[in-house]
């Protein structure tokens, strides 16, 4: 199993990646092997990579669309709006609204 292929799969399918077990089933590998191999190759747990990928997707949507935050949570692959918002803030240090506004300020001053 090539970790780069796993990462590409997660990035391309971030909206539907719901956890280790379903991902492992989709990739035809045991969850334990996927977890161990990914951590060994990347130095971070696969769950953290999935979370960071979802946050990056949300950031792109916040910068590129005027969709509501609850829509962005679901499009980024978070299963619940409140959970996605909380994770986004924990990772970025900003709420989704603050992140969107900071991007607007940067574009406005350029």
Number of C-alpha atoms within 10 A of each C-alpha: 12 9 15 12 11 17 18 11 15 19 17 12 14 20 18 16 22 15 13 17 16 13 19 17 11 11 15 11 14 13 17 12 12 22 18 12 17 22 17 12 12 13 9 12 16 21 15 11 17 20 21 16 20 27 24 16 20 25 19 14 20 21 16 11 10 11 11 12 20 16 14 23 25 17 17 25 23 26 15 12 16 13 12 24 21 15 18 24 16 11 12 14 12 15 17 24 13 12 17 20 14 14 15 13 10 9 9 8 6 5
